[in-house]
Protein backbone atom coordinates (compact mmCIF):
# COMPACT_ATOMS: atom_id res chain seq x y z
CA UNK A 1 0.00 0.00 0.00
CA UNK A 2 1.18 3.51 -0.76
CA UNK A 3 1.57 6.44 1.63
CA UNK A 4 1.49 8.97 -1.23
CA UNK A 5 -0.35 8.67 -4.54
CA UNK A 6 0.25 10.87 -7.58
CA UNK A 7 -2.59 11.17 -10.08
CA UNK A 8 -1.00 11.71 -13.51
CA UNK A 9 -3.43 11.10 -16.40
CA UNK A 10 -0.70 10.43 -18.98
CA UNK A 11 2.75 9.37 -17.76
CA UNK A 12 4.73 11.11 -20.51
CA UNK A 13 8.34 11.12 -19.30
CA UNK A 14 9.41 13.49 -22.07
CA UNK A 15 7.39 16.14 -20.21
CA UNK A 16 9.82 17.82 -17.77
CA UNK A 17 7.22 18.54 -15.08
CA UNK A 18 6.04 14.94 -15.07
CA UNK A 19 9.52 13.42 -15.13
CA UNK A 20 11.40 15.81 -12.85
CA UNK A 21 8.78 16.95 -10.34
CA UNK A 22 6.68 13.82 -10.05
CA UNK A 23 8.17 10.60 -11.44
CA UNK A 24 11.70 11.20 -10.11
CA UNK A 25 10.48 12.43 -6.72
CA UNK A 26 8.09 9.51 -6.37
CA UNK A 27 10.90 7.05 -7.13
CA UNK A 28 13.22 8.75 -4.64
CA UNK A 29 10.52 8.58 -1.96
CA UNK A 30 10.41 4.83 -2.43
CA UNK A 31 14.19 4.59 -2.16
CA UNK A 32 13.96 6.55 1.11
CA UNK A 33 11.46 4.04 2.49
CA UNK A 34 8.26 6.03 1.87
CA UNK A 35 5.74 4.16 -0.24
CA UNK A 36 4.82 6.30 -3.24
CA UNK A 37 2.75 5.28 -6.25
CA UNK A 38 1.71 6.87 -9.54
CA UNK A 39 -1.75 6.21 -10.92
CA UNK A 40 -2.23 7.11 -14.58
CA UNK A 41 -5.01 6.55 -17.11
CA UNK A 42 -7.63 7.25 -14.45
CA UNK A 43 -9.85 9.60 -16.46
CA UNK A 44 -11.95 6.80 -17.94
CA UNK A 45 -12.40 4.88 -14.71
CA UNK A 46 -15.22 5.13 -12.20
CA UNK A 47 -14.52 6.94 -8.95
CA UNK A 48 -14.96 3.84 -6.79
CA UNK A 49 -12.21 2.02 -8.69
CA UNK A 50 -9.88 4.99 -8.28
CA UNK A 51 -10.59 5.06 -4.55
CA UNK A 52 -9.89 1.34 -4.27
CA UNK A 53 -6.51 1.70 -6.00
CA UNK A 54 -5.55 4.67 -3.82
CA UNK A 55 -6.31 2.49 -0.82
CA UNK A 56 -4.97 3.68 2.52
CA UNK A 57 -2.72 6.41 1.13
CA UNK A 58 -2.41 9.48 3.34
CA UNK A 59 -1.84 12.10 0.61
CA UNK A 60 -3.06 12.36 -2.98
CA UNK A 61 -1.20 14.70 -5.35
CA UNK A 62 -3.30 16.20 -8.15
CA UNK A 63 -1.34 17.31 -11.21
CA UNK A 64 -4.04 18.61 -13.57
CA UNK A 65 -6.91 21.05 -13.16
CA UNK A 66 -9.74 19.52 -15.14
CA UNK A 67 -13.37 18.86 -14.28
CA UNK A 68 -12.50 15.18 -13.86
CA UNK A 69 -9.80 15.97 -11.29
CA UNK A 70 -12.20 18.21 -9.40
CA UNK A 71 -14.76 15.39 -9.28
CA UNK A 72 -12.09 13.01 -8.00
CA UNK A 73 -11.24 15.42 -5.17
CA UNK A 74 -14.88 15.99 -4.26
CA UNK A 75 -15.57 12.25 -4.16
CA UNK A 76 -12.48 11.29 -2.18
CA UNK A 77 -12.82 14.11 0.36
CA UNK A 78 -15.43 11.99 2.13
CA UNK A 79 -12.71 9.41 2.88
CA UNK A 80 -10.42 11.91 4.66
CA UNK A 81 -7.59 11.93 2.16
CA UNK A 82 -5.37 15.02 2.16
CA UNK A 83 -4.81 16.65 -1.23
CA UNK A 84 -1.97 18.56 -2.88
CA UNK A 85 -2.20 20.38 -6.21
CA UNK A 86 1.19 20.55 -7.96
CA UNK A 87 1.36 23.96 -9.66
CA UNK A 88 3.99 24.56 -12.37
CA UNK A 89 2.83 27.53 -14.44
CA UNK A 90 1.79 31.08 -13.54
CA UNK A 91 -1.67 30.56 -15.00
CA UNK A 92 -4.69 31.36 -12.86
CA UNK A 93 -7.62 31.45 -15.27
CA UNK A 94 -8.16 27.84 -16.32
CA UNK A 95 -11.81 26.73 -16.01
CA UNK A 96 -11.54 24.49 -12.92
CA UNK A 97 -8.27 25.76 -11.49
CA UNK A 98 -9.66 28.02 -8.77
CA UNK A 99 -12.08 25.34 -7.59
CA UNK A 100 -9.30 22.76 -7.38
CA UNK A 101 -6.91 25.14 -5.62
CA UNK A 102 -9.63 25.96 -3.10
CA UNK A 103 -10.41 22.28 -2.52
CA UNK A 104 -6.91 20.98 -1.83
CA UNK A 105 -5.01 21.18 1.44
CA UNK A 106 -1.75 22.40 -0.10
CA UNK A 107 -0.53 23.87 -3.38
CA UNK A 108 3.05 22.92 -4.22
CA UNK A 109 4.66 25.53 -6.48
CA UNK A 110 7.76 25.03 -8.60
CA UNK A 111 9.31 28.37 -7.63
CA UNK A 112 9.32 30.88 -4.81
CA UNK A 113 7.79 33.53 -7.06
CA UNK A 114 5.02 31.19 -8.23
CA UNK A 115 4.21 30.53 -4.56
CA UNK A 116 4.03 34.27 -3.91
CA UNK A 117 1.81 34.87 -6.95
CA UNK A 118 -0.46 32.00 -5.90
CA UNK A 119 -0.83 33.51 -2.45
CA UNK A 120 -1.57 36.90 -4.02
CA UNK A 121 -4.43 35.23 -5.91
CA UNK A 122 -5.95 34.29 -2.58
CA UNK A 123 -4.59 30.79 -2.02
CA UNK A 124 -2.72 31.07 1.26
CA UNK A 125 -1.91 27.35 1.44
CA UNK A 126 0.79 27.54 -1.26
CA UNK A 127 4.37 26.39 -0.62
CA UNK A 128 7.49 26.43 -2.79
CA UNK A 129 9.00 23.04 -3.67
CA UNK A 130 11.69 23.53 -6.27
CA UNK A 131 12.73 21.22 -9.08
CA UNK A 132 15.42 18.66 -8.30
CA UNK A 133 18.43 17.90 -10.43
CA UNK A 134 18.06 14.68 -12.36
CA UNK A 135 20.35 11.88 -11.24
CA UNK A 136 21.82 11.54 -14.70
CA UNK A 137 25.51 11.59 -15.50
CA UNK A 138 27.15 11.87 -18.92
CA UNK A 139 29.72 9.31 -19.96
CA UNK A 140 32.42 11.98 -20.07
CA UNK A 141 33.33 15.30 -18.49
CA UNK A 142 32.70 18.89 -19.52
CA UNK A 143 35.60 20.19 -21.61
CA UNK A 144 36.58 23.80 -20.97
CA UNK A 145 39.45 23.99 -23.44
CA UNK A 146 38.85 25.26 -26.97
CA UNK A 147 37.94 22.33 -29.23
CA UNK A 148 35.98 23.89 -32.09
CA UNK A 149 36.76 26.60 -34.60
CA UNK A 150 33.84 28.54 -33.06
CA UNK A 151 32.52 27.80 -29.56
CA UNK A 152 29.11 26.17 -29.35
CA UNK A 153 26.22 27.62 -27.36
CA UNK A 154 23.45 25.12 -26.65
CA UNK A 155 19.79 25.38 -25.81
CA UNK A 156 18.60 22.05 -24.40
CA UNK A 157 15.04 21.25 -23.43
CA UNK A 158 11.57 20.12 -24.33
CA UNK A 159 8.73 22.57 -24.83
CA UNK A 160 8.17 25.74 -26.76
CA UNK A 161 10.94 28.03 -25.54
CA UNK A 162 13.61 27.04 -28.05
CA UNK A 163 12.34 29.87 -30.28
CA UNK A 164 13.90 32.28 -27.77
CA UNK A 165 17.34 30.87 -28.48
CA UNK A 166 16.91 31.09 -32.24
CA UNK A 167 14.71 34.14 -32.77
CA UNK A 168 16.04 36.29 -29.94
CA UNK A 169 19.64 35.18 -29.34
CA UNK A 170 20.88 33.96 -32.73
CA UNK A 171 22.02 37.43 -33.83
CA UNK A 172 23.85 37.92 -30.50
CA UNK A 173 25.59 34.58 -30.93
CA UNK A 174 26.68 35.56 -34.43
CA UNK A 175 28.12 38.84 -33.14
CA UNK A 176 29.97 37.05 -30.35
CA UNK A 177 31.28 34.35 -32.73
CA UNK A 178 29.31 31.30 -31.57
CA UNK A 179 27.48 28.49 -33.30
CA UNK A 180 23.98 27.71 -31.97
CA UNK A 181 23.00 24.12 -31.12
CA UNK A 182 19.37 23.25 -30.39
CA UNK A 183 18.61 20.03 -28.49
CA UNK A 184 14.82 19.90 -28.69
CA UNK A 185 11.94 17.85 -30.06
CA UNK A 186 11.25 20.37 -32.84
CA UNK A 187 11.92 20.09 -36.57
CA UNK A 188 14.71 22.71 -36.46
CA UNK A 189 16.66 20.81 -33.79
CA UNK A 190 20.37 20.38 -34.38
CA UNK A 191 20.13 17.27 -32.20
CA UNK A 192 16.81 15.66 -31.28
CA UNK A 193 16.22 15.58 -27.53
CA UNK A 194 16.59 12.00 -26.37
CA UNK A 195 15.91 10.79 -22.80
CA UNK A 196 18.90 8.46 -22.98
CA UNK A 197 21.51 10.75 -24.54
CA UNK A 198 20.73 14.36 -23.56
CA UNK A 199 23.47 14.63 -20.86
CA UNK A 200 26.15 13.57 -23.36
CA UNK A 201 24.64 15.76 -26.07
CA UNK A 202 24.62 18.73 -23.70
CA UNK A 203 28.28 18.57 -22.63
CA UNK A 204 29.49 18.44 -26.23
CA UNK A 205 28.92 22.19 -26.17
CA UNK A 206 30.75 25.05 -24.48
CA UNK A 207 28.03 27.15 -22.84
CA UNK A 208 24.36 26.62 -22.02
CA UNK A 209 21.67 29.18 -22.88
CA UNK A 210 18.72 29.57 -20.50
CA UNK A 211 16.52 32.37 -21.87
CA UNK A 212 12.98 33.03 -20.63
CA UNK A 213 10.29 35.42 -21.83
CA UNK A 214 10.42 38.09 -19.13
CA UNK A 215 6.87 39.19 -19.94
CA UNK A 216 5.16 35.88 -19.30
CA UNK A 217 7.58 33.38 -17.74
CA UNK A 218 8.99 35.11 -14.69
CA UNK A 219 7.77 32.38 -12.31
CA UNK A 220 9.36 29.40 -14.05
CA UNK A 221 11.31 26.82 -12.04
CA UNK A 222 15.07 26.57 -11.62
CA UNK A 223 15.25 23.41 -13.71
CA UNK A 224 16.96 24.64 -16.87
CA UNK A 225 19.87 26.36 -15.12
CA UNK A 226 20.42 23.77 -12.39
CA UNK A 227 20.41 20.94 -14.94
CA UNK A 228 23.32 22.52 -16.80
CA UNK A 229 25.10 23.75 -13.68
CA UNK A 230 25.04 20.29 -12.12
CA UNK A 231 27.10 19.04 -15.06
CA UNK A 232 29.57 21.92 -14.75
CA UNK A 233 28.30 23.77 -17.81
CA UNK A 234 28.73 27.57 -17.84
CA UNK A 235 25.24 29.09 -18.09
CA UNK A 236 23.85 32.36 -19.39
CA UNK A 237 20.31 33.01 -18.20
CA UNK A 238 17.50 35.50 -18.10
CA UNK A 239 17.17 37.12 -14.65
CA UNK A 240 13.98 35.40 -13.51
CA UNK A 241 13.58 34.88 -9.78
CA UNK A 242 14.40 31.17 -9.62
CA UNK A 243 17.56 31.66 -11.67
CA UNK A 244 18.70 34.58 -9.52
CA UNK A 245 18.35 32.37 -6.44
CA UNK A 246 21.10 30.05 -7.68
CA UNK A 247 23.26 32.18 -10.00
CA UNK A 248 25.80 34.56 -8.50
CA UNK A 249 26.53 36.71 -11.54
CA UNK A 250 30.09 36.36 -12.76
CA UNK A 251 30.98 33.67 -10.23
CA UNK A 252 28.90 30.59 -11.13
CA UNK A 253 26.91 31.84 -14.12
CA UNK A 254 25.77 34.95 -15.95
CA UNK A 255 22.43 36.78 -15.72
CA UNK A 256 21.64 38.69 -18.90
CA UNK A 257 18.98 41.39 -19.12
CA UNK A 258 19.83 43.46 -22.19
CA UNK A 259 21.07 42.56 -25.66
CA UNK A 260 24.49 43.92 -24.76
CA UNK A 261 24.54 41.75 -21.60
CA UNK A 262 24.12 38.60 -23.68
CA UNK A 263 26.82 39.65 -26.15
CA UNK A 264 29.29 40.79 -23.49
CA UNK A 265 28.87 37.64 -21.39
CA UNK A 266 29.16 35.39 -24.43
CA UNK A 267 32.41 37.12 -25.34
CA UNK A 268 33.76 36.66 -21.81
CA UNK A 269 32.95 32.93 -22.03
CA UNK A 270 35.06 32.52 -25.16
CA UNK A 271 38.00 32.38 -22.73
CA UNK A 272 38.50 28.75 -21.57
CA UNK A 273 39.69 29.96 -18.16
CA UNK A 274 36.45 31.88 -17.64
CA UNK A 275 34.41 28.85 -18.70
CA UNK A 276 36.31 26.70 -16.21
CA UNK A 277 35.83 29.23 -13.39
CA UNK A 278 32.10 29.56 -14.03
CA UNK A 279 31.50 25.83 -14.59
CA UNK A 280 33.46 24.83 -11.50
CA UNK A 281 31.63 27.42 -9.43
CA UNK A 282 28.31 26.14 -10.73
CA UNK A 283 28.86 22.60 -9.50
CA UNK A 284 29.63 23.87 -5.99
CA UNK A 285 26.28 25.55 -5.37
CA UNK A 286 23.68 23.08 -6.55
CA UNK A 287 23.82 20.55 -3.71
CA UNK A 288 20.59 21.96 -2.25
CA UNK A 289 18.87 20.99 -5.51
CA UNK A 290 19.83 17.33 -5.32
CA UNK A 291 16.99 14.85 -5.75
CA UNK A 292 17.39 13.53 -2.20
CA UNK A 293 17.35 17.00 -0.64
CA UNK A 294 14.31 18.11 -2.66
CA UNK A 295 12.44 14.86 -1.98
CA UNK A 296 12.97 15.29 1.75
CA UNK A 297 11.62 18.83 1.41
CA UNK A 298 8.50 17.33 -0.19
CA UNK A 299 8.15 14.90 2.70
CA UNK A 300 8.55 17.65 5.30
CA UNK A 301 5.88 19.70 3.53
CA UNK A 302 3.49 16.75 3.30
CA UNK A 303 4.09 16.00 6.96
CA UNK A 304 2.40 19.29 7.85
CA UNK A 305 -0.91 18.11 6.40
CA UNK A 306 -1.50 15.61 9.20
CA UNK A 307 0.52 13.84 11.92
CA UNK A 308 2.48 11.73 9.47
CA UNK A 309 5.88 10.18 10.13
CA UNK A 310 8.04 9.47 7.10
CA UNK A 311 11.21 8.50 8.93
CA UNK A 312 13.57 10.68 6.87
C-alpha positions in Angstrom: 0.0 0.0 0.0 1.2 3.5 -0.8 1.6 6.4 1.6 1.5 9.0 -1.2 -0.4 8.7 -4.5 0.2 10.9 -7.6 -2.6 11.2 -10.1 -1.0 11.7 -13.5 -3.4 11.1 -16.4 -0.7 10.4 -19.0 2.7 9.4 -17.8 4.7 11.1 -20.5 8.3 11.1 -19.3 9.4 13.5 -22.1 7.4 16.1 -20.2 9.8 17.8 -17.8 7.2 18.5 -15.1 6.0 14.9 -15.1 9.5 13.4 -15.1 11.4 15.8 -12.8 8.8 17.0 -10.3 6.7 13.8 -10.0 8.2 10.6 -11.4 11.7 11.2 -10.1 10.5 12.4 -6.7 8.1 9.5 -6.4 10.9 7.0 -7.1 13.2 8.7 -4.6 10.5 8.6 -2.0 10.4 4.8 -2.4 14.2 4.6 -2.2 14.0 6.5 1.1 11.5 4.0 2.5 8.3 6.0 1.9 5.7 4.2 -0.2 4.8 6.3 -3.2 2.8 5.3 -6.2 1.7 6.9 -9.5 -1.8 6.2 -10.9 -2.2 7.1 -14.6 -5.0 6.6 -17.1 -7.6 7.2 -14.5 -9.8 9.6 -16.5 -11.9 6.8 -17.9 -12.4 4.9 -14.7 -15.2 5.1 -12.2 -14.5 6.9 -9.0 -15.0 3.8 -6.8 -12.2 2.0 -8.7 -9.9 5.0 -8.3 -10.6 5.1 -4.6 -9.9 1.3 -4.3 -6.5 1.7 -6.0 -5.6 4.7 -3.8 -6.3 2.5 -0.8 -5.0 3.7 2.5 -2.7 6.4 1.1 -2.4 9.5 3.3 -1.8 12.1 0.6 -3.1 12.4 -3.0 -1.2 14.7 -5.4 -3.3 16.2 -8.1 -1.3 17.3 -11.2 -4.0 18.6 -13.6 -6.9 21.1 -13.2 -9.7 19.5 -15.1 -13.4 18.9 -14.3 -12.5 15.2 -13.9 -9.8 16.0 -11.3 -12.2 18.2 -9.4 -14.8 15.4 -9.3 -12.1 13.0 -8.0 -11.2 15.4 -5.2 -14.9 16.0 -4.3 -15.6 12.2 -4.2 -12.5 11.3 -2.2 -12.8 14.1 0.4 -15.4 12.0 2.1 -12.7 9.4 2.9 -10.4 11.9 4.7 -7.6 11.9 2.2 -5.4 15.0 2.2 -4.8 16.6 -1.2 -2.0 18.6 -2.9 -2.2 20.4 -6.2 1.2 20.6 -8.0 1.4 24.0 -9.7 4.0 24.6 -12.4 2.8 27.5 -14.4 1.8 31.1 -13.5 -1.7 30.6 -15.0 -4.7 31.4 -12.9 -7.6 31.5 -15.3 -8.2 27.8 -16.3 -11.8 26.7 -16.0 -11.5 24.5 -12.9 -8.3 25.8 -11.5 -9.7 28.0 -8.8 -12.1 25.3 -7.6 -9.3 22.8 -7.4 -6.9 25.1 -5.6 -9.6 26.0 -3.1 -10.4 22.3 -2.5 -6.9 21.0 -1.8 -5.0 21.2 1.4 -1.7 22.4 -0.1 -0.5 23.9 -3.4 3.1 22.9 -4.2 4.7 25.5 -6.5 7.8 25.0 -8.6 9.3 28.4 -7.6 9.3 30.9 -4.8 7.8 33.5 -7.1 5.0 31.2 -8.2 4.2 30.5 -4.6 4.0 34.3 -3.9 1.8 34.9 -6.9 -0.5 32.0 -5.9 -0.8 33.5 -2.4 -1.6 36.9 -4.0 -4.4 35.2 -5.9 -6.0 34.3 -2.6 -4.6 30.8 -2.0 -2.7 31.1 1.3 -1.9 27.4 1.4 0.8 27.5 -1.3 4.4 26.4 -0.6 7.5 26.4 -2.8 9.0 23.0 -3.7 11.7 23.5 -6.3 12.7 21.2 -9.1 15.4 18.7 -8.3 18.4 17.9 -10.4 18.1 14.7 -12.4 20.4 11.9 -11.2 21.8 11.5 -14.7 25.5 11.6 -15.5 27.1 11.9 -18.9 29.7 9.3 -20.0 32.4 12.0 -20.1 33.3 15.3 -18.5 32.7 18.9 -19.5 35.6 20.2 -21.6 36.6 23.8 -21.0 39.5 24.0 -23.4 38.8 25.3 -27.0 37.9 22.3 -29.2 36.0 23.9 -32.1 36.8 26.6 -34.6 33.8 28.5 -33.1 32.5 27.8 -29.6 29.1 26.2 -29.4 26.2 27.6 -27.4 23.4 25.1 -26.6 19.8 25.4 -25.8 18.6 22.1 -24.4 15.0 21.2 -23.4 11.6 20.1 -24.3 8.7 22.6 -24.8 8.2 25.7 -26.8 10.9 28.0 -25.5 13.6 27.0 -28.0 12.3 29.9 -30.3 13.9 32.3 -27.8 17.3 30.9 -28.5 16.9 31.1 -32.2 14.7 34.1 -32.8 16.0 36.3 -29.9 19.6 35.2 -29.3 20.9 34.0 -32.7 22.0 37.4 -33.8 23.8 37.9 -30.5 25.6 34.6 -30.9 26.7 35.6 -34.4 28.1 38.8 -33.1 30.0 37.0 -30.3 31.3 34.3 -32.7 29.3 31.3 -31.6 27.5 28.5 -33.3 24.0 27.7 -32.0 23.0 24.1 -31.1 19.4 23.3 -30.4 18.6 20.0 -28.5 14.8 19.9 -28.7 11.9 17.9 -30.1 11.2 20.4 -32.8 11.9 20.1 -36.6 14.7 22.7 -36.5 16.7 20.8 -33.8 20.4 20.4 -34.4 20.1 17.3 -32.2 16.8 15.7 -31.3 16.2 15.6 -27.5 16.6 12.0 -26.4 15.9 10.8 -22.8 18.9 8.5 -23.0 21.5 10.7 -24.5 20.7 14.4 -23.6 23.5 14.6 -20.9 26.2 13.6 -23.4 24.6 15.8 -26.1 24.6 18.7 -23.7 28.3 18.6 -22.6 29.5 18.4 -26.2 28.9 22.2 -26.2 30.7 25.0 -24.5 28.0 27.1 -22.8 24.4 26.6 -22.0 21.7 29.2 -22.9 18.7 29.6 -20.5 16.5 32.4 -21.9 13.0 33.0 -20.6 10.3 35.4 -21.8 10.4 38.1 -19.1 6.9 39.2 -19.9 5.2 35.9 -19.3 7.6 33.4 -17.7 9.0 35.1 -14.7 7.8 32.4 -12.3 9.4 29.4 -14.1 11.3 26.8 -12.0 15.1 26.6 -11.6 15.3 23.4 -13.7 17.0 24.6 -16.9 19.9 26.4 -15.1 20.4 23.8 -12.4 20.4 20.9 -14.9 23.3 22.5 -16.8 25.1 23.8 -13.7 25.0 20.3 -12.1 27.1 19.0 -15.1 29.6 21.9 -14.7 28.3 23.8 -17.8 28.7 27.6 -17.8 25.2 29.1 -18.1 23.8 32.4 -19.4 20.3 33.0 -18.2 17.5 35.5 -18.1 17.2 37.1 -14.7 14.0 35.4 -13.5 13.6 34.9 -9.8 14.4 31.2 -9.6 17.6 31.7 -11.7 18.7 34.6 -9.5 18.3 32.4 -6.4 21.1 30.1 -7.7 23.3 32.2 -10.0 25.8 34.6 -8.5 26.5 36.7 -11.5 30.1 36.4 -12.8 31.0 33.7 -10.2 28.9 30.6 -11.1 26.9 31.8 -14.1 25.8 34.9 -15.9 22.4 36.8 -15.7 21.6 38.7 -18.9 19.0 41.4 -19.1 19.8 43.5 -22.2 21.1 42.6 -25.7 24.5 43.9 -24.8 24.5 41.8 -21.6 24.1 38.6 -23.7 26.8 39.6 -26.2 29.3 40.8 -23.5 28.9 37.6 -21.4 29.2 35.4 -24.4 32.4 37.1 -25.3 33.8 36.7 -21.8 33.0 32.9 -22.0 35.1 32.5 -25.2 38.0 32.4 -22.7 38.5 28.8 -21.6 39.7 30.0 -18.2 36.4 31.9 -17.6 34.4 28.8 -18.7 36.3 26.7 -16.2 35.8 29.2 -13.4 32.1 29.6 -14.0 31.5 25.8 -14.6 33.5 24.8 -11.5 31.6 27.4 -9.4 28.3 26.1 -10.7 28.9 22.6 -9.5 29.6 23.9 -6.0 26.3 25.6 -5.4 23.7 23.1 -6.6 23.8 20.6 -3.7 20.6 22.0 -2.3 18.9 21.0 -5.5 19.8 17.3 -5.3 17.0 14.8 -5.7 17.4 13.5 -2.2 17.3 17.0 -0.6 14.3 18.1 -2.7 12.4 14.9 -2.0 13.0 15.3 1.7 11.6 18.8 1.4 8.5 17.3 -0.2 8.2 14.9 2.7 8.6 17.6 5.3 5.9 19.7 3.5 3.5 16.8 3.3 4.1 16.0 7.0 2.4 19.3 7.9 -0.9 18.1 6.4 -1.5 15.6 9.2 0.5 13.8 11.9 2.5 11.7 9.5 5.9 10.2 10.1 8.0 9.5 7.1 11.2 8.5 8.9 13.6 10.7 6.9 
